[in-house]
């Protein structure tokens, strides 16, 4: 009978060890997507491939206001806000504004079909291993990060639906007032 009690105790210890291991492991996975860049800090650079197969980096857009938008085709709020992103990209790109739409983990063919079908012309970058999403603390979609001309994070929006007004107002707070005034007059 003593051997039976020790076996059960050993089994419980094994289950407890397994439970602790799983808890620690899941915490590490959770933490991978929880390092949200603090507003006022420099955004960490990244490199991803666009739909044309060209390498793009965040640092190549230094000197412009950048909207980094994390999205997926299956995400209804993501696809709902894309027309506003396109409209503001069209209106402000000659005034130092760029949209980088970072797709998470999807098949390139599916992403290309979606972008073509909806006529989006802003750069779409493929985050095939989710590294950049993790770098930006993305957990859930959509997430939008506004970065100023010097590469500093100025706004981090999780789950909020971007509208033309939200984008315009955010860019206006970031950019020089005279640039936005000229854009509003057009």
C-alpha positions as a LaTeX table, in Angstrom:
\begin{tabular}{lrrr}
\hline
Residue & $x$ (\AA) & $y$ (\AA) & $z$ (\AA) \\
\hline
Unk1 & 0.00 & 0.00 & 0.00 \\
Unk2 & 2.94 & 2.33 & 0.70 \\
Unk3 & 4.15 & 1.94 & $-2.87$ \\
Unk4 & 0.73 & 2.93 & $-4.18$ \\
Unk5 & 0.71 & 6.11 & $-2.10$ \\
Unk6 & 4.18 & 7.07 & $-3.35$ \\
Unk7 & 3.13 & 6.44 & $-6.96$ \\
Unk8 & 0.12 & 8.68 & $-6.59$ \\
Unk9 & 2.22 & 11.35 & $-4.89$ \\
Unk10 & 4.80 & 11.11 & $-7.66$ \\
Unk11 & 2.03 & 11.39 & $-10.21$ \\
Unk12 & 0.66 & 14.51 & $-8.49$ \\
Unk13 & 4.13 & 16.04 & $-8.39$ \\
Unk14 & 4.55 & 15.26 & $-12.08$ \\
Unk15 & 1.20 & 16.88 & $-12.89$ \\
Unk16 & 2.08 & 19.91 & $-10.75$ \\
Unk17 & 5.45 & 20.22 & $-12.52$ \\
Unk18 & 3.73 & 19.94 & $-15.88$ \\
Unk19 & 1.19 & 22.59 & $-14.88$ \\
Unk20 & 3.88 & 25.02 & $-13.72$ \\
Unk21 & 5.85 & 24.42 & $-16.93$ \\
Unk22 & 2.78 & 25.09 & $-19.07$ \\
Unk23 & 1.96 & 28.22 & $-17.07$ \\
Unk24 & 5.47 & 29.60 & $-17.47$ \\
Unk25 & 5.53 & 28.67 & $-21.16$ \\
Unk26 & 2.17 & 30.29 & $-21.87$ \\
Unk27 & 3.28 & 33.40 & $-19.97$ \\
Unk28 & 6.33 & 33.65 & $-22.23$ \\
Unk29 & 4.15 & 33.34 & $-25.34$ \\
Unk30 & 1.76 & 35.96 & $-23.95$ \\
Unk31 & 4.68 & 38.26 & $-23.15$ \\
Unk32 & 5.98 & 38.01 & $-26.72$ \\
Unk33 & 2.99 & 40.03 & $-27.86$ \\
Unk34 & 2.78 & 42.34 & $-24.88$ \\
Unk35 & 5.81 & 44.61 & $-25.24$ \\
Unk36 & 3.84 & 47.61 & $-26.40$ \\
Unk37 & 6.25 & 50.38 & $-27.40$ \\
Unk38 & 5.80 & 53.34 & $-25.07$ \\
Unk39 & 4.62 & 56.59 & $-26.57$ \\
Unk40 & 7.61 & 58.92 & $-26.71$ \\
Unk41 & 10.18 & 56.16 & $-27.33$ \\
Unk42 & 11.94 & 55.42 & $-30.58$ \\
Unk43 & 10.24 & 52.67 & $-32.60$ \\
Unk44 & 12.48 & 49.66 & $-33.13$ \\
Unk45 & 13.42 & 49.26 & $-36.79$ \\
Unk46 & 12.25 & 46.25 & $-38.79$ \\
Unk47 & 12.56 & 44.80 & $-42.28$ \\
Unk48 & 9.81 & 42.95 & $-44.10$ \\
Unk49 & 9.12 & 42.01 & $-47.70$ \\
Unk50 & 6.30 & 43.75 & $-49.57$ \\
Unk51 & 3.95 & 42.15 & $-52.09$ \\
Unk52 & 6.37 & 43.02 & $-54.92$ \\
Unk53 & 9.11 & 41.01 & $-53.17$ \\
Unk54 & 11.05 & 44.15 & $-52.20$ \\
Unk55 & 12.59 & 44.55 & $-48.72$ \\
Unk56 & 11.14 & 47.49 & $-46.83$ \\
Unk57 & 12.28 & 48.88 & $-43.48$ \\
Unk58 & 10.73 & 51.31 & $-41.06$ \\
Unk59 & 13.93 & 53.38 & $-41.06$ \\
Unk60 & 13.68 & 54.05 & $-44.81$ \\
Unk61 & 10.64 & 56.23 & $-44.03$ \\
Unk62 & 12.50 & 58.46 & $-41.56$ \\
Unk63 & 11.42 & 62.04 & $-42.23$ \\
Unk64 & 7.78 & 61.03 & $-42.77$ \\
Unk65 & 4.89 & 60.31 & $-40.44$ \\
Unk66 & 4.29 & 56.56 & $-40.62$ \\
Unk67 & 1.12 & 54.67 & $-39.78$ \\
Unk68 & 2.09 & 51.04 & $-39.14$ \\
Unk69 & $-1.18$ & 49.09 & $-39.23$ \\
Unk70 & $-1.28$ & 45.41 & $-38.23$ \\
Unk71 & $-4.10$ & 43.55 & $-39.96$ \\
Unk72 & $-5.41$ & 40.33 & $-41.53$ \\
Unk73 & $-7.96$ & 39.62 & $-44.25$ \\
Unk74 & $-10.18$ & 37.64 & $-41.83$ \\
Unk75 & $-10.34$ & 40.60 & $-39.40$ \\
Unk76 & $-13.55$ & 42.54 & $-40.15$ \\
Unk77 & $-12.53$ & 45.73 & $-38.25$ \\
Unk78 & $-9.19$ & 45.64 & $-40.11$ \\
Unk79 & $-10.77$ & 45.53 & $-43.54$ \\
Unk80 & $-13.42$ & 48.09 & $-42.51$ \\
Unk81 & $-10.79$ & 50.72 & $-41.67$ \\
Unk82 & $-8.67$ & 50.17 & $-44.79$ \\
Unk83 & $-10.69$ & 52.52 & $-47.08$ \\
Unk84 & $-10.05$ & 55.38 & $-44.60$ \\
Unk85 & $-6.36$ & 54.50 & $-44.56$ \\
Unk86 & $-6.32$ & 54.54 & $-48.37$ \\
Unk87 & $-8.15$ & 57.88 & $-48.56$ \\
Unk88 & $-5.71$ & 59.52 & $-46.13$ \\
Unk89 & $-2.73$ & 57.91 & $-47.86$ \\
Unk90 & $-3.93$ & 59.39 & $-51.17$ \\
Unk91 & $-4.53$ & 62.81 & $-49.60$ \\
Unk92 & $-1.38$ & 63.07 & $-47.46$ \\
Unk93 & 1.36 & 60.97 & $-49.06$ \\
Unk94 & 2.79 & 63.98 & $-50.89$ \\
Unk95 & 2.84 & 65.78 & $-47.54$ \\
Unk96 & 5.07 & 63.28 & $-45.76$ \\
Unk97 & 2.62 & 60.55 & $-44.67$ \\
Unk98 & 2.91 & 56.84 & $-45.38$ \\
Unk99 & 0.86 & 53.79 & $-44.46$ \\
Unk100 & 2.62 & 50.46 & $-43.90$ \\
Unk101 & 0.00 & 47.71 & $-43.68$ \\
Unk102 & 1.66 & 44.76 & $-41.94$ \\
Unk103 & $-0.18$ & 41.52 & $-42.61$ \\
Unk104 & 0.14 & 38.85 & $-39.96$ \\
Unk105 & 0.82 & 35.22 & $-40.90$ \\
Unk106 & $-1.40$ & 34.95 & $-43.96$ \\
Unk107 & $-0.85$ & 33.40 & $-47.36$ \\
Unk108 & 0.59 & 35.96 & $-49.77$ \\
Unk109 & $-1.80$ & 35.00 & $-52.57$ \\
Unk110 & $-4.84$ & 35.63 & $-50.36$ \\
Unk111 & $-3.43$ & 38.99 & $-49.21$ \\
Unk112 & $-2.60$ & 40.03 & $-52.78$ \\
Unk113 & $-6.15$ & 39.14 & $-53.94$ \\
Unk114 & $-7.67$ & 41.19 & $-51.11$ \\
Unk115 & $-5.48$ & 44.24 & $-51.78$ \\
Unk116 & $-6.10$ & 44.09 & $-55.55$ \\
Unk117 & $-9.86$ & 43.60 & $-55.10$ \\
Unk118 & $-10.13$ & 46.67 & $-52.88$ \\
Unk119 & $-7.70$ & 48.84 & $-54.88$ \\
Unk120 & $-5.33$ & 49.64 & $-52.01$ \\
Unk121 & $-2.06$ & 51.21 & $-53.12$ \\
Unk122 & $-0.21$ & 51.71 & $-49.83$ \\
Unk123 & 2.70 & 49.34 & $-49.09$ \\
Unk124 & 1.62 & 45.95 & $-47.73$ \\
Unk125 & 4.30 & 44.07 & $-45.83$ \\
Unk126 & 4.25 & 40.37 & $-45.01$ \\
Unk127 & 5.04 & 39.45 & $-41.38$ \\
Unk128 & 5.36 & 35.73 & $-42.11$ \\
Unk129 & 6.77 & 34.72 & $-38.73$ \\
Unk130 & 4.92 & 37.33 & $-36.63$ \\
Unk131 & 8.23 & 38.78 & $-35.47$ \\
Unk132 & 7.34 & 42.42 & $-36.12$ \\
Unk133 & 3.88 & 42.04 & $-34.57$ \\
Unk134 & 5.53 & 40.63 & $-31.45$ \\
Unk135 & 8.11 & 43.43 & $-31.53$ \\
Unk136 & 5.24 & 45.95 & $-31.43$ \\
Unk137 & 3.28 & 44.14 & $-28.72$ \\
Unk138 & 0.43 & 43.18 & $-31.02$ \\
Unk139 & $-2.07$ & 40.85 & $-29.37$ \\
Unk140 & $-5.37$ & 41.04 & $-31.23$ \\
Unk141 & $-6.17$ & 43.01 & $-34.36$ \\
Unk142 & $-6.24$ & 45.70 & $-35.59$ \\
Unk143 & $-3.39$ & 47.66 & $-34.04$ \\
Unk144 & $-2.21$ & 51.00 & $-35.40$ \\
Unk145 & 1.02 & 52.72 & $-34.44$ \\
Unk146 & 1.70 & 56.32 & $-35.50$ \\
Unk147 & 5.41 & 57.15 & $-35.70$ \\
Unk148 & 6.74 & 60.68 & $-36.24$ \\
Unk149 & 9.39 & 61.95 & $-38.65$ \\
Unk150 & 12.17 & 61.18 & $-36.16$ \\
Unk151 & 11.03 & 57.58 & $-35.62$ \\
Unk152 & 9.33 & 58.22 & $-32.27$ \\
Unk153 & 6.07 & 56.44 & $-31.37$ \\
Unk154 & 3.40 & 59.11 & $-30.97$ \\
Unk155 & 0.22 & 57.02 & $-30.70$ \\
Unk156 & $-0.65$ & 53.34 & $-30.20$ \\
Unk157 & $-4.24$ & 52.39 & $-30.99$ \\
Unk158 & $-5.38$ & 48.86 & $-30.17$ \\
Unk159 & $-8.70$ & 47.75 & $-31.62$ \\
Unk160 & $-9.98$ & 51.26 & $-32.29$ \\
Unk161 & $-11.49$ & 51.73 & $-35.71$ \\
Unk162 & $-9.50$ & 54.21 & $-37.79$ \\
Unk163 & $-11.58$ & 56.75 & $-39.66$ \\
Unk164 & $-10.39$ & 59.50 & $-41.98$ \\
Unk165 & $-10.94$ & 62.01 & $-39.16$ \\
Unk166 & $-8.98$ & 59.95 & $-36.60$ \\
Unk167 & $-6.07$ & 59.59 & $-39.03$ \\
Unk168 & $-6.14$ & 63.27 & $-40.05$ \\
Unk169 & $-6.37$ & 64.47 & $-36.44$ \\
Unk170 & $-3.55$ & 62.17 & $-35.32$ \\
Unk171 & $-1.28$ & 63.19 & $-38.19$ \\
Unk172 & $-2.11$ & 66.84 & $-37.47$ \\
Unk173 & $-0.93$ & 66.45 & $-33.88$ \\
Unk174 & 2.30 & 64.90 & $-35.11$ \\
Unk175 & 3.14 & 66.90 & $-38.22$ \\
Unk176 & 4.01 & 70.54 & $-38.56$ \\
Unk177 & 0.79 & 72.63 & $-38.53$ \\
Unk178 & 1.57 & 74.39 & $-41.84$ \\
Unk179 & 1.78 & 71.05 & $-43.68$ \\
Unk180 & $-1.62$ & 69.97 & $-42.37$ \\
Unk181 & $-3.13$ & 73.38 & $-43.11$ \\
Unk182 & $-2.06$ & 73.06 & $-46.76$ \\
Unk183 & $-3.52$ & 69.54 & $-46.92$ \\
Unk184 & $-6.86$ & 70.73 & $-45.49$ \\
Unk185 & $-7.13$ & 73.42 & $-48.17$ \\
Unk186 & $-6.98$ & 70.90 & $-50.99$ \\
\hline
\end{tabular}
